[in-house]
């Protein structure tokens, strides 16, 4: 399993547009990416402009399929202008836990 944690800071006032684009991406993932185990968007309770995607892929091929999809390219084109700075992306390997 490969886990991705993507932190994004959205410009104040652009949160609704970001959430709408994110929902479209979430729908695409649900309908088209069987190798994506988990794909969840979170918003910080202390700052409504801070978002985190928590993503889990079954393997590197599933992550590559997601990253290279036309839906992801469209998502990045749509949300790029809404962001303050670049997203912070971390890749992690699962070592254990509870599901």
C-alpha positions, 0 to 999 in steps of 0.5 A: 500500500502507498499512502499520499497525504496532500496538503493544500492551502486555498485562497480565501473565498475560493473554498467553494470552487475548490470543494466543487472541483474536488467533489468531481475528482472524488466521483471520478476516483470512485467510478474509475480507479479500482486501485485506489483504496481510499481517497478522502478530502478533509478541511481543517477545523481551525482554518477553512482554507486548509485542505488535506487529501488522504489517499491510499493506493494498492500499489505504485501502478495504481498511484501512477494511473491516478496521477496520469489520468485526464481527470487529474490533469483537469483537476490540477488545471482547475484548482491551480489558480485557486491555491496559495502556493504549491501543494505539499505532497508526502508519500508514505508506506504503511507499516501497521495499524487498525482498519 
